[in-house]
Amino acid sequence: MVNTKKFNLHLNYDLLLPIFLLTLLSSGVQYWIAVNEGKDGTVPALKQLFFIFVGYAGMFLASRLSQKFIWKVAPFFYGFSLILMSALYFSYDKGMYLLTGTKRWLDLGFIKFQPSEIAKIAFILMLAKIIVQHEQQDWSDKWRSDKQLLKKIVAVSVPVFFLMAVQIDRKILIIIFSALATLGVVLILLVFTEWGHKVLFFLHFKQYQLDRILAWIHPYDYVDKISYQQVQGLLAIGSGGLFGKGVHGIEVYVPVRESDMVFTFIGEAWGFVGSATVVFLYFYLFYQVLVAGLRSNSRFCMYICVALIFSLVFQTVENIGAVIGLLPLKGIPLPFLSQGGTSLVMAITSLGFVKGREAAT
């Protein structure tokens, strides 16, 4: 159970500072986005604050759990998350499916949420436990040890090879990176050559899927179709200049600005300086999570922190990269800033698993 006597909680104010500033900015951004679209900004702002409050409550509860307790329940939590994911085949939100074309929201009647956001945390905890358990075994053959670790990770989920670097022999890493490089070359040939298109269509690749990639490469050629949102986002950020036009000077309309495209509001309202400040807050947060992991007295905690960093970095880079045209749009929310829901609550809650030093349990 939760160890309240032996667990010594030390609030990491350096870690809480960027979280507080990002979530505070989040509610303000949601308010002004609604106002600039001619709506009442109070409702979305209060809704965002509600999800932020739930997230902080989850973060506090997670921080009160001892590492010993988290270690024990990790497999059950992971199994429960798989059940929730499987339930999407039977009870998904049909409204969101018609809107987004995806079955990511589980509809239980009294509540709707994304099981994938819960599964992210469960997978991180389970992966950290698997690696620590593997380290605790006596392996005389390093090559055999690495192969076994790979098998265990594959058994849990799709290989997350960036976490393997701390354990895997250089020979295996060379093989992995060579395979990825080869795959990248093949994909480029498939996308940018006519014979490649024929191969993709033969493999039942849909035209709209190919158009999405081509629209990313040549957005202005598809401005009246699939790349309208991307082009509007680029115009919004570009119009912000160095210092922005202020929250009252928003002129460019960007679809779904409150969610996946929230960074365009920051770029247009506060310009390069405001955008750079937000990016700095993210990397300061990542740094503090890393420092907390390195200072902990537990490899289990360290692996959790490393996995959380990669998860948040991926979402942040993917979202901002897509908004500024470096990556294709994927509908991935910007952590802490996009419109609230399961992703916001679980992003905040996950940071409760970033532990300081604990007393013996």
N, C-alpha and C positions, 0 to 999 in steps of 0.2 A: 504493500500500500504506500501512500504518499508519506515520506519520512519528514515530519515537521519538526522533530526534536533535533535530529542530527544534521539535517540539511541547513546549511548556512547560506542564505541568499544575500549576495552583494550586488546591489543595483549598479549596472554599468552605465553611468551617465553619458559617457562618450558614445556608447551605442544607442542610447535612448534619444540623444540630441538629433541626429539626422532623421530618425524615424518620426519624431515629433514634428520636425520642420516640414518633412515631406507630406505627412498626413494633414497638417494644418494648411499647407498650400493646396492640398487636394480639395478640401471643402470649399476654399475660396475660388479655385478654378472652376469647379462645378457650378458654383453660383453665377459667376460672370459669363460662362458659356451659355447658360440658359437665358440670362438677361440679354445678351447680344443676339439671341435668336428670337427675341420678343416674348419670352416666357417668364413666368414667376420663378426667380432663382432660389427662393426660400425652400421650396419643396426638395429639389435635388440636393441642395446644400445640407439640409437636415437629414435627408436619407443617407448622404455620404457620411455625415457625422455618426449616424446610428451604426453603420457598418464598421466605422473606425472604432467606436466604443466596444462593439462586440469583439473586434480583433484584439483590442487592448486587454479585454477580459480574458480572451483565449491565451494571449501571450503571458498574462500574469499566472493563470492556472498552469500553463506548460512550464513556467519557470519554477513553480512549486513542486514539480515532480522530481524526485531524485533520479539520478542516472541509473541506479539499481532497478528502480521501478520501470523506467523507460526501456531498459535492456530486456526485462522480462516480457513486457507487453508488445514489443516491436513486432514479433511474428503474428500475433493475434490482430494487431492494428493493420498490418499489411494484408492479412487474409480478409479482414472486414472491408478494406478498401477495394479489393478485387470483387467482392460480392456487390458492393455499390456500383462498380463499373459494369458488372454483368447485368445489373438491374436495368441499365439503359436500354437493353434490347426489348424490355417489356413495358417500361413506363417512362418514356422520355417526354419532354415538353414539346408538344406538337406545334405550339405557337412559335417557339424559338426555332424549331426545325424549318418551318415555312419561311421564317425571316432570314436565317443564316445557312440553311441547308445542312446543318450538323445536328447530331443527337448527343449533345454534350450536357444538357440539363436534365436532371432526374426530377420527375414530377411525382411527388408523393401526396398530392392533394392539398395538404396543409402547408407544404413548403416545397420550394424549387431551388436546386443548387447543382453545382458541377462536381461530380465525384472525382474527376481528374485532379482537382486542386487538393483534395484530401489525400488522394493516392500519391501525390508528389512527396508529401511529408512522410507518409507511411513507407514509401520506397526508400527515401533517404535514411530513415532509421533502420530499416531492414538491411540495407546495403552496408551501413556502418557496422552493424552487428556481425554480418557475414565476414567482413574483412578482419575485424578484431578476433573473431573465433578462429579464423584461418591462421592468424599470426600466433595464436596461443598453442598451435600444434607444432610438434617437432619435425621439421622438414630438413632432411639431410641433402636432398636433391633439389637445388634451386629451380631447375627447369621443370621438374615434375610439380613442384609447388606452384609455380606460376600457371601452369596449364590447369591445375585443379581450381585455382582461384578464378580463372576465366570461366570455367564450366559452372561454378557456383553463381557467378554474376549473371551469366546468360540464363541460368535457370530462374533467376528472380525477375529479370526483365531484359529489355533490349540493352545490349552492351553500352555502358557509359564509360568509354575507355579513358577519359580524362582523369577518372579516379584511380585507374589502374597504374598510372605512371609511378606512384609511390611504392608499388609492390612488384611491378613486372620487370623482367629482365630486358635489357636493351634489344636483344635479338627479336623478341616478340613485338616490341614497339616498332621496330623497323619493318617487320612484316605487315603490321596493322596500317602504318602510315603509307607504305607502298601500295597496299590494296586500296586505300582511300583515294590516293592520288590517281591510280588507274581508273577507279570508278568515276572520279571527277572528269577526267579526259573523255571517257565514254559518254557521259551525260552531256558534255559540251557539244560533242559531235552529233548527238541525237537531237539536240535542241536547235542547233544553228545550221544544219544541212538538210537538203530536201530528202535525201535518202534516209536521214535520221528520222524525219517526220513520218515517212512511210513505215519505218520500223515501229515507231510509237503507236501509230494508228493500228498496225497489225496486232500490237500487244493490247489493244482496246483502250489506248490513251485517248481521252476526250479532247475535242477541239478547244473547249473553254479552258481546260487545264494548260494546254500549250499557249493559248492566248494570254493567260495570266503571266506566264514567264516572259513572253515576248513584250507584253505591256510594261513589264518591269525594265526591260532593256531599252525599249523605245516608247516611253510613256505618252509622248505627245502624238504619236501615230494612232493611239487608241483613246484619245481624250474624250471622245463622244461615247465611249463604251466602257470597257472594264477599268481603264486607268484614270477615270474622272476624279475619283477620290484622291489618288496619288498625286495627280497634277495640281489639284486644288491645295493639297497639303504643302507641296513645294512652293507654290505661289504665296501661301500664307507665311511660311517661314522666311522666304526671301524678302517679302515686303516688310518684315520686322526690322531689318537693318541691324545696326549696332546696339541701339538701346530700346528698340521697339516703339510701338504706337500707343501703348497704354491700354488698359482694359476697356476704355471707352472708344478706342480708335479701331476696333476690329472691323474689317471690311470684307475679307475673303470668306466665302461660305465653304465649309469643309464638312461633308457628311460624317455622321457618327463621331463628331469631335469630342464628345464627352467620354468616349470609351477608348478605342484603339488609336485615335488621332489626337489625343489630348496634348501631345507635345507640340502640335502645330499652334495651339493657342498660346503656349508659353513663348514660342518663337516669334509670333506676330505681336503679342502684347509687350514682351520684355526684351525682344531682340536677342542678339548673340550673347550679350552679357548675362541676361536672365537664363538663357538656355545652358550656357556654360556653368552657371552657378548650380543649376539643378543637376547637371551631370556630375559636378564636383561633389554634391551631397550624396549621390549614389555611390561614388567610388570611396568616399569617406566612410559610408556605411559598410561597404564590402571590406574595407581595411579594418574596421573595428571588429567585424565578425571574425576575420582571420586572426587578429591579435588575441581575441578571446579564446579561440581554439588553441593557439600556440601556448597561451598561458595556463590553460586548464591542466589538471592533473590526470587527464583521462584521454587515451587514444580514441575511445568511443566518441567523446565529445569533439575531439579534433576532426574526425572524419565527418561528423554531422555538420560542423561549421564549414568545412571545405565543400561538401556537397551543396549546402545552402547557398554558398557564394556562387558556385557554378550555375545553380538554378536561377538565381536572381540576375546574375550577369547575362545569362543567355536571354532571359526575357527582356531585360533592359536594352541590350545591344540589338536584339531582333526588332523590338518595337521602334526605337529611335532610328535604327538603320533603315527600316522600311519607310518610315515617315520622311526621311531625307533622301530616299531613292537609292540607297546603297544595297538594300535587300528587298525581296518581293514582300508584298503585304500578306500577312498570314493570320491576321485577326488576333494576335497575341496582345493582351493588355499591358500597359506600362505599370509595373509594380508601385503600389501606394497612391498613384495619381489618377489612374483610369477610374471610370464610374464604378461604384461599389458593388459588392456581391460576394460570391464565394471566393473569388480570387483575391480580393482585398482583405477579407477576414483571415484567410489562411496564410497570406503573405505576412501579415502582422503576427499572427499566432505562431508561425514557424520560428520566429526570432526568439520566442520563449524557450526554445530548446538550445539556445546558445548559452552555455553555462559558464560560470566562473569556477573558482576552486570550491570543491565541496569537502565537507568533513567526511571521515570514513563512514561507510554505510554498511 
